[in-house]
Amino acid sequence: MRQLFLAAGLILATVGAARAEEIPDLTGRWTFTAEAVGFTFDKYGVSEETAFRTFESTVDFDRQDGRRVAGHEVDHKVSSGPDPIGIERVVAVIGHDNKSVYMVDENGFRDCVILDADTMSCVYRHTLEHRSDISVGYWKRQK
């Protein structure tokens, strides 16, 4: 009986180690172009004009511990609309399916799907005191 428990423990440890190895590595520099739509509003909550924008940005993930990832946005260029928000911290967790990535920055959230080792599709949502936006884009890791 003891040998059975020992064998079961070894199998579980092996399966656990294999799953840990499957966690994707997201470290590195990721660039993307996103299509965004949003609107601004005044101090009374009255909505102003809706704006369609395209923006380019770069995120560097410089730390990863298992499913936890940390980095910062290093560049942000907007084709039209208000000035860019600026450089922000970005943190993420990789879902247990090893395909879903959930990110948060200083004022918004991204839900992403890993398409391959160097490509993700991400939807971004955020609301500021005077503006709300949503965008979609493909992220590519730079080599």
Buried (B, 14 or more C-beta within 10 A) or exposed (E): EEEEEEEEEEEEEEEEEEEEEEEBEBBBBBBBBBEBEBEBBEEEEEEEEEBEBBBBBBBBBEEBEEBEBBBBBBEBEBEEBBEEBEBBEBBBBBBEEEEEBBBBBEEBEBBBBBEEEEBBBBBBEBBBEEBBBBBEBBBBBEE
